[in-house]
Amino acid sequence: MTTTPLAHRATAVAARASGLSKVYGQGETQVVALDQVSVDFGQGEFTAIMGPSGSGKSTLMHCVAGLDSFSAGSVRIGDTELGSLKDKQLTQLRRDKIGFIFQAFNLLPTLSALENITLPMDIAGRKPDQAWLDQVITMIGLADRLGHRPTQLSGGQQQRVAVARALASQPEIIFGDEPTGNLDSRAGAEVLGFLRNSVRELGQTVVMVTHDPVAASYADRVIFLADGRIVDEMLHPTADGVLDRMKAFDAKGRTS
């Protein structure tokens, strides 16, 4: 396993969390979901977030993506500090600068694949960059299915449409919450390949929460959370390397 200090990032930063904490409840019922987490997500980098159940991995992604509030610390997307934004400004930032891919494909059944891809820009009153849109559609390999509605597409094809939707508006960063969780291994591999290619060929930044070591192996690096803290990092991950690290977490949990 190759590790390096989290603070030492050679690339420009697409998103940054500094001293981030998230606390639920008070007194005896208090739960610390995030405990002073500091981490950078580099531009043009594919990062996977992993950890045992309850480690805080989804909470971290939701707070950095502006989907959830945090109790202390700060989050920046590019040069924008999320804590300083009002609700309307935060909504606009999520619409203009962030792409989302979720386990549930979240496609509108009455719209075609192409209409689902361009929907966020249609809502914002923006016209897509046609050259970029064509490039994205070519990459996901669904040019001949753009007129089909979601019910006419396989699960893997639907998730590819969701990936294209996230990419189409050229966001500064894309967040994926278990984006292959509802897919079989073959379809999941296709979607992960598209995400990796979007980083390598299009310069996209992707942050993905996953429990799957194989999915994590598509990333450039993996950060590991336990008990609301970042406890390790792996660069150039392999599925076996990630699995061994997760087994170590499980063993530690049984003996603690």
Secondary structure, 3 states (H helix, E strand, C coil): CECCCCCCCCCCEEEEEEEEEEEECCHHHCEEEEEEEEEEEECCCEEEEECCCCCCHHHHHHHHCCCCCCCEEEEEECCEEHHHCCHHHHHHHHHHHEEEEECCCCCCCCCCHHHHHHHHHHHHCCCCCHHHHHHHHHHHCCHHHCCCCHHHCCHHHHHHHHHHHHHHCCCCEEEEECCCCCCCHHHHHHHHHHHHHHHHHHCCCEEEECCCHHHHCCCCEEEEEECCEEEEEEECCCHHHHHHHHHHHHHHHHHC
